[in-house]
Every structure is written in C-alpha cells, then in structure tokens.
Amino acid sequence: MKTFSSEKVFDSAFSVWKMHFRTQQFRTGSETSMHTTQEPFRSQAAPKSGTVEIKPVRLIRLPEVMRQSGHARSSIYDGIRDGTFPKPVPLCGRSVAWVESEVQQWIAERIAASRGVA
C-alpha cells in the first residue's frame, strides 16, 4: 500500500487546479478573467468593494440536533412551530439540516435564562 505525504498530495491537487483554470481561461478567451495563468487564485487580493468575511458553516442533521439539545424530535418541531427553536435549512427534497451555530446559540440562551443572566 502506498502512502503519500500531505505536501505531495497538496502539490498534485494544486497542479490539477491550475490546469483546470488555465483550460477555462483558454476556452473563454478572457484575458481579464479573475483566474489568470500568471497569478494563481490563492495569491490574489480580496475585492476592494467592501469587506467580505466568510465563516465556515456546519450543517447538522436531526439526530445530532437531538443529541446536542437533549430534546426529542417532536419537541424540536414544536419549538420551530412556536418560534422558540431555530428553523432548519432545506437541503433538497424533504431533507433538512440545522446551522450548528444557531443550535449552539439556542443552547447558550437556555443556559443563560436558567441562570438568570438574560
């Protein structure tokens, strides 16, 4: 079984990424494309039209929400209906997930309310 160093895997992935965007630029014929062959995307400056902050968002499914909140499925959906629990985000079809930070905030609010800190 072969083992690869993380640096070797990264270099390989970056090479594939560069090749992809060079091909895309060639296909579009755009010399003013955001992705250029001279300057890779990872070294380009952020746009100057305002501050853009991207925070990682983790979506969690119902079993994890039940584990974190300590509530049963019916209690979670009752809270959503009453407006006391965060609403889920539709994924596709009938699949939904919750934003983990919103569930964590809800838990923190419950703790603060129980301690009289609200």
C-alpha positions as CSV (number, residue, x, y, z in Angstrom):
1,M,0.0,0.0,0.0
2,K,1.4,3.4,-1.0
3,T,1.5,6.3,1.4
4,F,1.6,9.9,0.3
5,S,2.9,12.9,2.2
6,S,0.4,15.7,2.6
7,E,2.7,18.1,0.8
8,K,2.9,15.8,-2.2
9,V,-0.9,15.4,-2.3
10,F,-1.4,19.2,-2.0
11,D,1.1,19.9,-4.8
12,S,-0.7,17.4,-7.0
13,A,-4.1,18.8,-6.3
14,F,-2.8,22.4,-6.9
15,S,-1.4,21.3,-10.2
16,V,-4.7,19.9,-11.3
17,W,-6.4,23.1,-10.1
18,K,-4.1,25.3,-12.1
19,M,-4.6,23.2,-15.2
20,H,-8.3,23.4,-14.8
21,F,-8.4,27.2,-14.7
22,R,-5.8,27.6,-17.5
23,T,-8.2,25.4,-19.6
24,Q,-11.2,27.5,-18.5
25,Q,-9.4,30.8,-19.4
26,F,-8.4,29.3,-22.8
27,R,-11.9,28.2,-23.5
28,T,-13.5,31.6,-22.7
29,G,-10.7,33.6,-24.3
30,S,-10.9,36.1,-21.4
31,E,-7.7,37.9,-20.7
32,T,-9.4,39.8,-17.8
33,S,-10.6,36.7,-16.1
34,M,-10.3,36.5,-12.4
35,H,-8.2,33.4,-12.8
36,T,-5.0,34.0,-14.7
37,T,-2.1,31.8,-15.5
38,Q,0.3,34.4,-14.1
39,E,-1.3,34.8,-10.7
40,P,-2.9,31.8,-9.0
41,F,-6.2,32.4,-7.2
42,R,-4.7,31.9,-3.7
43,S,-2.4,34.9,-4.1
44,Q,-5.0,37.4,-5.5
45,A,-6.1,40.2,-3.3
46,A,-9.6,40.4,-2.0
47,P,-12.1,42.7,-3.8
48,K,-12.0,46.3,-2.8
49,S,-15.8,46.8,-2.9
50,G,-16.3,46.2,0.8
51,T,-15.3,43.7,3.4
52,V,-16.2,40.1,2.8
53,E,-16.0,37.7,5.7
54,I,-16.6,34.1,5.0
55,K,-17.2,32.0,8.1
56,P,-17.4,28.2,7.9
57,V,-20.9,27.0,8.4
58,R,-21.6,23.4,9.6
59,L,-25.0,21.9,8.9
60,I,-26.2,19.2,11.3
61,R,-29.0,16.7,10.8
62,L,-31.8,15.9,13.2
63,P,-30.1,13.1,15.2
64,E,-27.2,15.5,16.0
65,V,-29.6,18.3,16.9
66,M,-31.5,15.9,19.2
67,R,-28.2,14.9,20.8
68,Q,-27.0,18.4,21.3
69,S,-30.3,19.9,22.5
70,G,-31.5,17.0,24.6
71,H,-34.9,17.3,23.0
72,A,-37.0,14.7,21.2
73,R,-38.0,15.1,17.6
74,S,-41.5,16.2,18.4
75,S,-40.2,18.8,20.9
76,I,-37.8,20.3,18.3
77,Y,-40.6,20.6,15.7
78,D,-43.0,22.1,18.4
79,G,-40.3,24.7,19.2
80,I,-39.9,25.5,15.5
81,R,-43.7,26.0,15.1
82,D,-43.8,28.2,18.3
83,G,-40.8,30.2,17.1
84,T,-38.6,29.2,20.1
85,F,-36.2,26.9,18.3
86,P,-34.0,27.6,15.2
87,K,-35.6,26.8,11.8
88,P,-33.9,24.1,9.7
89,V,-32.4,24.9,6.3
90,P,-33.9,22.9,3.4
91,L,-31.3,20.8,1.5
92,C,-33.1,19.0,-1.2
93,G,-36.5,17.3,-1.4
94,R,-37.6,16.6,2.1
95,S,-34.1,16.8,3.6
96,V,-33.3,19.5,6.1
97,A,-30.4,20.4,8.4
98,W,-29.8,23.0,11.1
99,V,-27.0,25.5,11.2
100,E,-24.9,24.3,14.1
101,S,-24.0,27.8,15.4
102,E,-27.7,28.6,15.7
103,V,-28.4,25.5,17.7
104,Q,-25.4,26.3,19.9
105,Q,-26.7,29.9,20.4
106,W,-30.1,28.5,21.3
107,I,-28.5,26.2,23.9
108,A,-26.4,29.1,25.3
109,E,-29.6,31.2,25.6
110,R,-31.3,28.4,27.5
111,I,-28.4,28.2,29.9
112,A,-28.3,32.0,30.4
113,A,-32.0,32.1,31.1
114,S,-31.8,29.3,33.6
115,R,-29.0,31.2,35.5
116,G,-30.9,34.5,35.4
117,V,-28.3,36.2,33.2
118,A,-30.7,37.2,30.5
